């Protein structure tokens, strides 16, 4: 199959959705499919070898300027292309977050209006490239915020449209009410243009079917998959203090403050206090939040037991995971994916996660960790204490998670399941065989 995969860059940060898109595209290519992974807004940043094309569509600067003024909708293509240069987009993204939902309500609505919106020139350019240069059998849009593209692409290309579901409800919920309602109304209107939606969990399939007001039968579930070929077999951990890890974007939504609260409680209860290692992308807008968590730890005299590692590439991530006895990302919101949990379990590290979102079904299959009552600091501290006190159970959980991730959540398995769905759409047999 020839698959046009249209993904969203995340402003220069390592983002779970970008990592998933690149892994899936590369794995589909390994199965023999021709996949054009096309970045939009900003270049994609991934900790694996990137398979994305050099062409960039819907450049963030052009999209924003076209939203602000009709003048920029008539820019000559040569000048507009200059504004799409990757170096410029990456430079701009360092100074201002490109994904803050509080700033993007009206802009989101404009993009959702597709062929009727102020960015219709960007849609025309994308459509023309696909018509003339690639001619796909199918178009995969990485998330439902791209539904505005679906109608024109479907009409002009005559190809089925698949839309991924990756966490849009959090973005929508954070929009101001005056923007959220029209955005949601437009998404519901445009949902009819998609042939199939794909969610990473049963929880999220039901959540987004209700939000978009589409039948659940139009939402398929393909669990996430992770690359496993460079994960070494875990060795017996060296003698070291019990070490807890956090690996995710450092922001209130991911719940670092809850882990800090639990760490404070745990450190006060143990004769030999644990260690805490924190890694992940830190947006400029969340720096004050991160400083406050570190200040609280310093005020309790625990600063020497805590290490803020910062953002890590793939080699750094694998090295980071090897230093942990347990990983916990106690998200405040209901996580639809949980890629960090799969990566930890793939490395033989057990996880402690809140009992909401996709985590219960993830651990029901992977079995590499424990759940605690969402939002409960005492529950999180107790779950961490239980693993601290039972090294043998910790080892068993780590090995079980490692084996089951290889069985159920490999990148190859994800690609095979995705390819089966897409082939059914292209051939017209999906409804009879799926």
VOPAGU-2260 file (C-alpha; in pm, 1 decimal, decimal comma):
REM VOPAGU-2260
SITE   aa  ch    i         X         Y         Z
SITE  UNK   A    0       0,0       0,0       0,0
SITE  UNK   A    1      98,3     361,4     -51,6
SITE  UNK   A    2      13,4     541,1     271,1
SITE  UNK   A    3      28,4     917,0     323,7
SITE  UNK   A    4      82,4     961,4     698,0
SITE  UNK   A    5      29,5    1323,6     802,9
SITE  UNK   A    6     178,9    1392,2    1144,3
SITE  UNK   A    7     218,0    1696,0    1368,7
SITE  UNK   A    8     554,9    1821,9    1485,7
SITE  UNK   A    9     566,5    1921,7    1851,1
SITE  UNK   A   10     774,5    2237,3    1847,7
SITE  UNK   A   11    1114,2    2075,8    1896,0
SITE  UNK   A   12    1035,6    1852,9    2192,3
SITE  UNK   A   13    1034,9    1476,5    2222,0
SITE  UNK   A   14     664,5    1400,8    2215,7
SITE  UNK   A   15     498,3    1062,0    2263,1
SITE  UNK   A   16     278,1    1112,3    1958,2
SITE  UNK   A   17     576,7    1195,8    1735,7
SITE  UNK   A   18     766,5     894,0    1865,4
SITE  UNK   A   19     464,6     671,3    1797,0
SITE  UNK   A   20     411,4     814,3    1446,7
SITE  UNK   A   21     772,6     761,6    1346,8
SITE  UNK   A   22     786,1     409,5    1494,1
SITE  UNK   A   23     463,8     308,3    1320,1
SITE  UNK   A   24     569,4     455,1     985,1
SITE  UNK   A   25     909,5     284,1    1003,5
SITE  UNK   A   26     750,5     -48,6    1100,4
SITE  UNK   A   27     499,3     -27,6     815,3
SITE  UNK   A   28     787,9      38,6     578,9
SITE  UNK   A   29     964,9    -268,5     716,5
SITE  UNK   A   30     656,1    -471,1     621,1
SITE  UNK   A   31     696,9    -353,8     261,4
SITE  UNK   A   32     448,6     -65,1     248,7
SITE  UNK   A   33     542,9     270,9      97,7
SITE  UNK   A   34     478,5     530,5     366,6
SITE  UNK   A   35     526,1     904,9     324,1
SITE  UNK   A   36     550,7    1046,6     677,3
SITE  UNK   A   37     472,4    1414,3     623,2
SITE  UNK   A   38     537,3    1658,7     909,2
SITE  UNK   A   39     314,1    1957,4     969,6
SITE  UNK   A   40     353,5    2274,4    1181,0
SITE  UNK   A   41     716,4    2204,5    1278,6
SITE  UNK   A   42     970,8    1933,4    1193,7
SITE  UNK   A   43     927,1    1613,1    1389,8
SITE  UNK   A   44    1178,8    1527,1    1658,8
SITE  UNK   A   45    1219,4    1161,1    1741,1
SITE  UNK   A   46    1470,2     962,5    1942,4
SITE  UNK   A   47    1489,6     695,0    1670,6
SITE  UNK   A   48    1606,9     736,0    1312,6
SITE  UNK   A   49    1351,9     965,4    1151,7
SITE  UNK   A   50    1167,8     839,6     843,1
SITE  UNK   A   51     976,8    1164,8     787,4
SITE  UNK   A   52     999,0    1344,0     451,0
SITE  UNK   A   53    1179,1    1675,3     406,3
SITE  UNK   A   54     859,0    1839,2     280,7
SITE  UNK   A   55     679,5    2028,2     556,5
SITE  UNK   A   56     317,3    2136,5     521,7
SITE  UNK   A   57     105,9    2374,5     726,5
SITE  UNK   A   58     420,0    2544,4     860,6
SITE  UNK   A   59     344,0    2690,5    1204,1
SITE  UNK   A   60     448,6    3046,8    1116,6
SITE  UNK   A   61     242,4    3055,1     797,3
SITE  UNK   A   62     -58,7    2897,0     967,7
SITE  UNK   A   63     -46,1    3154,4    1246,7
SITE  UNK   A   64       4,2    3454,8    1017,0
SITE  UNK   A   65    -277,2    3340,0     785,3
SITE  UNK   A   66    -500,7    3313,6    1090,6
SITE  UNK   A   67    -411,5    3667,3    1198,5
SITE  UNK   A   68    -440,9    3856,8     869,1
SITE  UNK   A   69    -578,6    3804,8     515,7
SITE  UNK   A   70    -263,5    3973,3     384,5
SITE  UNK   A   71     -53,5    3667,8     464,6
SITE  UNK   A   72    -295,3    3436,8     283,9
SITE  UNK   A   73    -177,7    3595,4     -42,5
SITE  UNK   A   74     196,4    3568,2      15,2
SITE  UNK   A   75     394,5    3445,5    -288,0
SITE  UNK   A   76     482,3    3079,3    -247,5
SITE  UNK   A   77     856,2    3159,1    -246,8
SITE  UNK   A   78     817,9    3384,8      58,4
SITE  UNK   A   79     581,0    3143,8     233,2
SITE  UNK   A   80     833,2    2863,4     175,2
SITE  UNK   A   81    1103,7    3074,5     339,0
SITE  UNK   A   82     884,4    3088,9     652,9
SITE  UNK   A   83     858,8    2708,3     646,2
SITE  UNK   A   84    1234,6    2653,7     678,0
SITE  UNK   A   85    1300,3    2392,5     950,3
SITE  UNK   A   86    1575,6    2597,7    1114,4
SITE  UNK   A   87    1343,7    2898,2    1148,1
SITE  UNK   A   88    1053,9    2690,3    1280,4
SITE  UNK   A   89    1277,9    2519,6    1535,4
SITE  UNK   A   90    1422,0    2852,9    1644,7
SITE  UNK   A   91    1077,9    3008,2    1692,5
SITE  UNK   A   92     952,0    2706,6    1885,4
SITE  UNK   A   93    1230,4    2753,5    2143,1
SITE  UNK   A   94    1091,0    3088,7    2244,8
SITE  UNK   A   95     721,8    3021,2    2255,3
SITE  UNK   A   96     521,8    2702,2    2303,7
SITE  UNK   A   97     333,3    2611,9    1985,7
SITE  UNK   A   98      87,7    2383,0    2161,4
SITE  UNK   A   99     -59,9    2587,0    2448,4
SITE  UNK   A  100    -436,1    2529,1    2418,9
SITE  UNK   A  101    -517,7    2853,9    2599,0
SITE  UNK   A  102    -371,7    3050,6    2305,2
SITE  UNK   A  103    -492,5    2835,1    2019,7
SITE  UNK   A  104    -872,6    2816,6    2035,8
SITE  UNK   A  105    -950,6    3041,4    1739,2
SITE  UNK   A  106    -654,2    2909,7    1540,6
SITE  UNK   A  107    -765,5    2550,2    1600,4
SITE  UNK   A  108   -1111,8    2634,4    1469,8
SITE  UNK   A  109    -962,0    2794,6    1157,4
SITE  UNK   A  110    -760,4    2480,5    1076,6
SITE  UNK   A  111   -1063,2    2258,3    1140,0
SITE  UNK   A  112   -1257,9    2455,7     879,4
SITE  UNK   A  113   -1026,4    2311,2     616,6
SITE  UNK   A  114   -1122,7    2411,8     262,8
SITE  UNK   A  115   -1343,6    2687,7     404,4
SITE  UNK   A  116   -1084,3    2827,7     643,6
SITE  UNK   A  117    -804,5    3082,6     608,5
SITE  UNK   A  118    -543,4    2806,7     569,3
SITE  UNK   A  119    -710,4    2660,8     259,1
SITE  UNK   A  120    -398,4    2750,1      58,6
SITE  UNK   A  121    -196,1    2520,1     284,8
SITE  UNK   A  122    -452,1    2243,1     229,0
SITE  UNK   A  123    -439,5    2300,6    -147,1
SITE  UNK   A  124     -59,3    2267,5    -144,6
SITE  UNK   A  125     -75,3    1942,4      52,3
SITE  UNK   A  126    -347,1    1804,2    -173,1
SITE  UNK   A  127    -157,8    1896,3    -488,6
SITE  UNK   A  128     160,9    1725,5    -367,0
SITE  UNK   A  129     -29,3    1409,0    -282,8
SITE  UNK   A  130    -211,5    1414,9    -619,3
SITE  UNK   A  131      94,3    1477,9    -831,3
SITE  UNK   A  132     389,2    1331,1    -642,2
SITE  UNK   A  133     270,7    1046,9    -420,9
SITE  UNK   A  134     -79,3     930,1    -519,1
SITE  UNK   A  135    -161,9     739,5    -198,3
SITE  UNK   A  136    -398,7     447,6    -160,3
SITE  UNK   A  137    -493,6     580,8     182,5
SITE  UNK   A  138    -438,9     889,2     400,3
SITE  UNK   A  139    -369,9     855,9     773,1
SITE  UNK   A  140    -421,8    1175,2     976,3
SITE  UNK   A  141    -239,3    1155,6    1306,2
SITE  UNK   A  142    -515,0    1309,2    1521,1
SITE  UNK   A  143    -869,4    1438,8    1505,3
SITE  UNK   A  144    -758,2    1802,8    1513,1
SITE  UNK   A  145    -671,8    1738,7    1143,8
SITE  UNK   A  146   -1030,1    1649,0    1050,6
SITE  UNK   A  147   -1051,3    1972,7     850,6
SITE  UNK   A  148    -821,9    1817,0     589,7
SITE  UNK   A  149   -1030,0    1503,0     541,6
SITE  UNK   A  150   -1309,2    1622,7     313,4
SITE  UNK   A  151   -1092,2    1774,8      42,3
SITE  UNK   A  152    -833,7    1497,1      55,5
SITE  UNK   A  153   -1102,4    1232,8      21,7
SITE  UNK   A  154   -1276,7    1408,8    -267,8
SITE  UNK   A  155    -961,5    1490,5    -463,1
SITE  UNK   A  156    -762,1    1173,3    -400,0
SITE  UNK   A  157   -1046,2     922,0    -390,5
SITE  UNK   A  158    -867,8     752,4    -101,3
SITE  UNK   A  159   -1002,0     639,9     236,7
SITE  UNK   A  160    -923,6     862,9     534,6
SITE  UNK   A  161    -810,9     719,0     868,2
SITE  UNK   A  162    -784,1     941,9    1174,7
SITE  UNK   A  163    -577,8     859,3    1481,9
SITE  UNK   A  164    -695,5     943,9    1833,0
SITE  UNK   A  165    -405,3    1027,9    2062,8
SITE  UNK   A  166    -514,5    1257,2    2347,0
SITE  UNK   A  167    -717,3    1537,6    2191,6
SITE  UNK   A  168    -970,4    1544,3    2475,9
SITE  UNK   A  169    -712,2    1698,1    2709,8
SITE  UNK   A  170    -640,8    1976,2    2461,1
SITE  UNK   A  171   -1010,9    2039,5    2404,7
SITE  UNK   A  172   -1090,5    2042,8    2776,4
SITE  UNK   A  173    -825,1    2309,7    2835,2
SITE  UNK   A  174    -968,7    2547,6    2575,0
SITE  UNK   A  175   -1164,2    2844,1    2709,2
SITE  UNK   A  176   -1538,7    2777,1    2696,4
SITE  UNK   A  177   -1594,8    3034,0    2419,7
SITE  UNK   A  178   -1351,0    2842,3    2198,9
SITE  UNK   A  179   -1417,6    2487,4    2315,2
SITE  UNK   A  180   -1782,1    2467,4    2208,3
SITE  UNK   A  181   -1735,3    2580,4    1845,3
SITE  UNK   A  182   -1421,3    2366,4    1809,4
SITE  UNK   A  183   -1607,4    2060,4    1931,8
SITE  UNK   A  184   -1906,2    2136,6    1709,3
SITE  UNK   A  185   -1681,4    2161,6    1402,6
SITE  UNK   A  186   -1500,3    1838,3    1491,9
SITE  UNK   A  187   -1834,6    1658,5    1519,3
SITE  UNK   A  188   -1943,6    1789,4    1179,3
SITE  UNK   A  189   -1615,0    1690,3    1020,5
SITE  UNK   A  190   -1607,8    1345,0    1181,7
SITE  UNK   A  191   -1838,1    1220,4     905,7
SITE  UNK   A  192   -1553,3    1274,0     656,3
SITE  UNK   A  193   -1337,6    1002,6     815,4
SITE  UNK   A  194   -1374,9     638,4     713,6
SITE  UNK   A  195   -1221,3     501,5    1031,8
SITE  UNK   A  196   -1079,6     621,3    1362,6
SITE  UNK   A  197    -798,6     435,0    1540,0
SITE  UNK   A  198    -746,1     457,6    1917,0
SITE  UNK   A  199    -462,4     310,9    2127,7
SITE  UNK   A  200    -690,7     167,2    2397,4
SITE  UNK   A  201   -1049,8      56,2    2451,3
SITE  UNK   A  202   -1085,1     328,8    2712,2
SITE  UNK   A  203    -991,6     598,1    2464,4
SITE  UNK   A  204   -1198,2     452,5    2183,1
SITE  UNK   A  205   -1510,0     486,0    2398,8
SITE  UNK   A  206   -1408,6     831,8    2523,4
SITE  UNK   A  207   -1356,2     978,7    2178,7
SITE  UNK   A  208   -1657,1     803,9    2022,1
SITE  UNK   A  209   -1870,9     982,9    2281,3
SITE  UNK   A  210   -1689,1    1313,9    2239,9
SITE  UNK   A  211   -1712,3    1314,2    1859,1
SITE  UNK   A  212   -2060,8    1157,4    1861,9
SITE  UNK   A  213   -1962,7     873,0    1628,4
SITE  UNK   A  214   -2062,8     506,2    1669,9
SITE  UNK   A  215   -1804,4     301,0    1854,5
SITE  UNK   A  216   -1807,6      61,8    1558,7
SITE  UNK   A  217   -1622,9     332,2    1360,0
SITE  UNK   A  218   -1335,0     331,0    1610,6
SITE  UNK   A  219   -1081,5      49,5    1590,6
SITE  UNK   A  220    -830,7     -21,7    1867,8
SITE  UNK   A  221    -464,1     -82,8    1788,1
SITE  UNK   A  222    -248,9     -89,9    2102,8
SITE  UNK   A  223      76,5     101,9    2102,6
SITE  UNK   A  224     396,0     -71,0    2007,3
SITE  UNK   A  225     755,1       6,9    2097,4
SITE  UNK   A  226    1084,8     -67,0    1932,4
SITE  UNK   A  227    1260,0    -350,5    2115,0
SITE  UNK   A  228    1566,7    -443,8    1912,8
SITE  UNK   A  229    1807,9    -223,7    2110,4
SITE  UNK   A  230    1677,5    -311,4    2457,7
SITE  UNK   A  231    1945,7    -524,6    2625,8
SITE  UNK   A  232    1835,8    -806,9    2849,3
SITE  UNK   A  233    1822,4    -668,2    3204,2
SITE  UNK   A  234    2109,5    -764,6    3430,4
SITE  UNK   A  235    2075,7    -808,4    3807,8
SITE  UNK   A  236    2065,8    -455,5    3951,0
SITE  UNK   A  237    2379,4    -342,7    4129,3
SITE  UNK   A  238    2370,9    -267,6    4499,1
SITE  UNK   A  239    2219,9      78,8    4520,5
SITE  UNK   A  240    1950,4     268,3    4710,0
SITE  UNK   A  241    1592,4     206,8    4593,1
SITE  UNK   A  242    1551,6     442,6    4295,9
SITE  UNK   A  243    1222,4     583,7    4166,7
SITE  UNK   A  244    1204,4     736,3    3820,0
SITE  UNK   A  245     980,0     984,7    3640,3
SITE  UNK   A  246    1004,8     992,0    3258,6
SITE  UNK   A  247     755,6    1221,4    3085,9
SITE  UNK   A  248     697,2    1583,5    3001,9
SITE  UNK   A  249     749,7    1780,1    3321,6
SITE  UNK   A  250     416,8    1955,4    3372,9
SITE  UNK   A  251     124,1    1950,7    3618,1
SITE  UNK   A  252     -80,4    1718,5    3395,2
SITE  UNK   A  253     179,0    1441,0    3426,3
SITE  UNK   A  254     160,5    1461,4    3806,7
SITE  UNK   A  255     521,6    1520,4    3911,6
SITE  UNK   A  256     393,5    1708,1    4219,3
SITE  UNK   A  257     206,6    1395,7    4331,8
SITE  UNK   A  258     521,8    1187,5    4297,6
SITE  UNK   A  259     714,5    1449,0    4496,0
SITE  UNK   A  260     449,7    1434,6    4772,0
SITE  UNK   A  261     473,3    1054,6    4780,9
SITE  UNK   A  262     852,9    1067,4    4779,0
SITE  UNK   A  263     849,2    1304,4    5076,6
SITE  UNK   A  264     618,9    1065,2    5262,8
SITE  UNK   A  265     826,7     762,0    5171,8
SITE  UNK   A  266    1158,7     924,3    5261,3
SITE  UNK   A  267    1022,6    1010,9    5604,0
SITE  UNK   A  268     915,1     652,3    5669,5
SITE  UNK   A  269    1230,8     466,3    5562,8
SITE  UNK   A  270    1556,5     438,6    5751,2
SITE  UNK   A  271    1742,3     426,4    5419,7
SITE  UNK   A  272    1567,0     689,8    5207,3
SITE  UNK   A  273    1512,5     624,1    4835,0
SITE  UNK   A  274    1643,8     822,3    4540,5
SITE  UNK   A  275    1436,3    1009,7    4281,0
SITE  UNK   A  276    1546,4    1066,8    3920,3
SITE  UNK   A  277    1343,6    1296,3    3693,8
SITE  UNK   A  278    1376,0    1305,6    3314,0
SITE  UNK   A  279    1167,0    1464,5    3041,1
SITE  UNK   A  280    1101,5    1770,5    2831,7
SITE  UNK   A  281    1049,6    2096,2    3020,0
SITE  UNK   A  282     853,7    2366,3    2838,3
SITE  UNK   A  283     943,8    2725,2    2926,1
SITE  UNK   A  284     591,6    2772,4    3058,5
SITE  UNK   A  285     640,8    2490,7    3312,1
SITE  UNK   A  286     978,4    2596,2    3450,8
SITE  UNK   A  287     828,4    2765,7    3755,3
SITE  UNK   A  288     630,1    2449,4    3831,0
SITE  UNK   A  289     945,5    2235,7    3808,7
SITE  UNK   A  290    1144,5    2476,6    4027,1
SITE  UNK   A  291     873,3    2461,8    4291,7
SITE  UNK   A  292     888,7    2081,8    4308,2
SITE  UNK   A  293    1267,1    2087,3    4345,0
SITE  UNK   A  294    1240,6    2365,2    4606,1
SITE  UNK   A  295    1003,5    2153,8    4813,8
SITE  UNK   A  296    1248,7    1864,9    4807,2
SITE  UNK   A  297    1538,0    2091,8    4901,4
SITE  UNK   A  298    1335,9    2241,1    5188,4
SITE  UNK   A  299    1285,9    1890,2    5328,6
SITE  UNK   A  300    1660,5    1824,3    5311,8
SITE  UNK   A  301    1618,5    1571,4    5029,7
SITE  UNK   A  302    1788,0    1767,7    4753,1
SITE  UNK   A  303    2097,6    1543,0    4748,2
SITE  UNK   A  304    1873,0    1239,9    4690,1
SITE  UNK   A  305    1713,0    1389,4    4377,2
SITE  UNK   A  306    1854,6    1425,5    4027,4
SITE  UNK   A  307    1690,9    1625,9    3750,0
SITE  UNK   A  308    1832,0    1461,6    3437,9
SITE  UNK   A  309    1653,3    1678,4    3182,1
SITE  UNK   A  310    1549,7    1573,6    2832,8
SITE  UNK   A  311    1702,5    1248,0    2707,2
SITE  UNK   A  312    1760,1    1102,5    2362,0
SITE  UNK   A  313    1710,2     731,7    2297,8
SITE  UNK   A  314    2048,4     621,8    2429,3
SITE  UNK   A  315    2000,1     846,7    2730,5
SITE  UNK   A  316    1651,4     707,6    2788,4
SITE  UNK   A  317    1767,2     346,9    2785,5
SITE  UNK   A  318    2054,5     436,1    3018,2
SITE  UNK   A  319    1815,1     623,9    3246,4
SITE  UNK   A  320    1578,6     326,7    3270,5
SITE  UNK   A  321    1866,0      96,7    3366,8
SITE  UNK   A  322    1921,4     306,8    3680,7
SITE  UNK   A  323    1565,2     260,9    3809,7
SITE  UNK   A  324    1392,2      11,8    4036,9
SITE  UNK   A  325    1046,9     145,5    3954,1
SITE  UNK   A  326     896,1     411,7    3727,5
SITE  UNK   A  327     591,1     618,3    3817,8
SITE  UNK   A  328     415,4     889,3    3616,6
SITE  UNK   A  329     101,9     962,3    3826,5
SITE  UNK   A  330     -91,9    1154,4    3562,6
SITE  UNK   A  331    -366,9    1386,8    3680,9
SITE  UNK   A  332    -560,4    1344,0    3356,0
SITE  UNK   A  333    -685,5    1014,4    3214,0
SITE  UNK   A  334    -393,7     904,0    2999,1
SITE  UNK   A  335    -502,2     756,8    2661,3
SITE  UNK   A  336    -164,6     601,5    2570,3
SITE  UNK   A  337     110,7     556,5    2829,8
SITE  UNK   A  338     408,6     508,0    2599,6
SITE  UNK   A  339     647,8     574,9    2889,8
SITE  UNK   A  340     500,1     278,9    3079,6
SITE  UNK   A  341     561,5      42,8    2786,9
SITE  UNK   A  342     917,3     169,8    2748,2
SITE  UNK   A  343     986,9     109,0    3117,6
SITE  UNK   A  344     839,0    -241,0    3113,9
SITE  UNK   A  345    1029,8    -322,5    2793,7
SITE  UNK   A  346    1345,1    -245,3    2992,7
SITE  UNK   A  347    1234,7    -472,4    3278,5
SITE  UNK   A  348    1139,5    -183,3    3508,4
SITE  UNK   A  349     806,5    -225,2    3693,5
SITE  UNK   A  350     565,4      66,7    3693,9
SITE  UNK   A  351     326,6     222,7    3944,9
SITE  UNK   A  352      39,6     403,4    3772,7
SITE  UNK   A  353    -296,5     562,3    3862,8
SITE  UNK   A  354    -603,4     345,1    3815,9
SITE  UNK   A  355    -763,6     553,0    3542,2
SITE  UNK   A  356    -748,3     609,0    3168,0
SITE  UNK   A  357    -573,9     339,6    2967,0
SITE  UNK   A  358    -355,8     217,3    3254,8
SITE  UNK   A  359    -585,8     -54,8    3393,3
SITE  UNK   A  360    -619,0    -231,3    3057,7
SITE  UNK   A  361    -249,5    -175,0    2982,9
SITE  UNK   A  362    -141,9    -348,8    3303,5
SITE  UNK   A  363    -409,5    -616,5    3265,0
SITE  UNK   A  364    -225,2    -725,0    2950,3
SITE  UNK   A  365     135,2    -634,7    3030,1
SITE  UNK   A  366     124,4    -723,4    3399,3
SITE  UNK   A  367     442,1    -532,5    3476,9
SITE  UNK   A  368     334,6    -314,9    3765,9
SITE  UNK   A  369      75,0    -196,4    4013,4
SITE  UNK   A  370    -210,6      52,4    4017,1
SITE  UNK   A  371    -294,8     298,6    4293,4
SITE  UNK   A  372    -607,7     510,6    4348,0
SITE  UNK   A  373    -574,4     807,7    4111,8
SITE  UNK   A  374    -487,8    1129,8    4293,9
SITE  UNK   A  375    -406,4     955,6    4623,2
SITE  UNK   A  376     -61,6    1050,0    4752,6
SITE  UNK   A  377     -86,4     797,9    5035,7
SITE  UNK   A  378    -192,7     528,1    4786,8
SITE  UNK   A  379     103,7     607,9    4562,5
SITE  UNK   A  380     345,7     607,4    4856,9
SITE  UNK   A  381     206,2     273,2    4977,7
SITE  UNK   A  382     244,5     114,6    4632,0
SITE  UNK   A  383     604,0     236,0    4608,4
SITE  UNK   A  384     674,7     117,5    4963,3
SITE  UNK   A  385     538,9    -228,6    4880,3
SITE  UNK   A  386     784,8    -262,7    4591,5
SITE  UNK   A  387    1066,1    -125,2    4805,2
SITE  UNK   A  388     999,5    -388,8    5069,5
SITE  UNK   A  389     975,5    -685,5    4830,2
SITE  UNK   A  390    1271,5    -699,2    4587,8
SITE  UNK   A  391    1174,8   -1045,2    4464,6
SITE  UNK   A  392     824,8    -935,9    4363,1
SITE  UNK   A  393     980,0    -630,1    4202,0
SITE  UNK   A  394    1203,5    -858,3    3997,1
SITE  UNK   A  395     910,0   -1079,4    3894,3
SITE  UNK   A  396     701,7    -781,5    3786,6
SITE  UNK   A  397     991,0    -644,7    3582,9
SITE  UNK   A  398    1048,2    -974,1    3404,0
SITE  UNK   A  399     675,8   -1031,5    3342,8
SITE  UNK   A  400     637,5    -683,6    3195,0
SITE  UNK   A  401     945,1    -728,6    2976,3
SITE  UNK   A  402     818,5   -1057,5    2832,6
SITE  UNK   A  403     460,4    -944,8    2777,0
SITE  UNK   A  404     559,7    -618,7    2609,5
SITE  UNK   A  405     754,5    -830,4    2360,8
SITE  UNK   A  406     453,3   -1052,0    2309,3
SITE  UNK   A  407     176,6    -791,4    2288,5
SITE  UNK   A  408     327,5    -443,5    2235,2
SITE  UNK   A  409     610,4    -472,2    1982,8
SITE  UNK   A  410     641,0    -224,9    1696,5
SITE  UNK   A  411     603,6    -515,9    1452,5
SITE  UNK   A  412     275,2    -628,1    1608,8
SITE  UNK   A  413     141,8    -270,2    1602,8
SITE  UNK   A  414     234,4    -234,5    1235,7
SITE  UNK   A  415      76,8    -568,6    1139,1
SITE  UNK   A  416    -250,8    -480,7    1312,0
SITE  UNK   A  417    -253,1    -134,1    1153,2
SITE  UNK   A  418    -172,1    -269,3     807,3
SITE  UNK   A  419    -455,9    -523,2     833,5
SITE  UNK   A  420    -705,8    -246,4     908,5
SITE  UNK   A  421    -577,1     -21,4     632,2
SITE  UNK   A  422    -575,9    -301,3     374,9
SITE  UNK   A  423    -936,3    -378,3     462,8
SITE  UNK   A  424   -1032,6     -15,2     401,7
SITE  UNK   A  425    -849,5       2,6      69,8
SITE  UNK   A  426   -1001,7    -322,5     -54,4
SITE  UNK   A  427   -1347,9    -244,8      80,6
SITE  UNK   A  428   -1358,7    -563,0     289,5
SITE  UNK   A  429   -1306,3    -410,3     635,4
SITE  UNK   A  430   -1671,0    -425,6     732,2
SITE  UNK   A  431   -1695,1    -793,7     638,8
SITE  UNK   A  432   -1362,2    -919,8     777,3
SITE  UNK   A  433   -1263,2    -705,0    1077,8
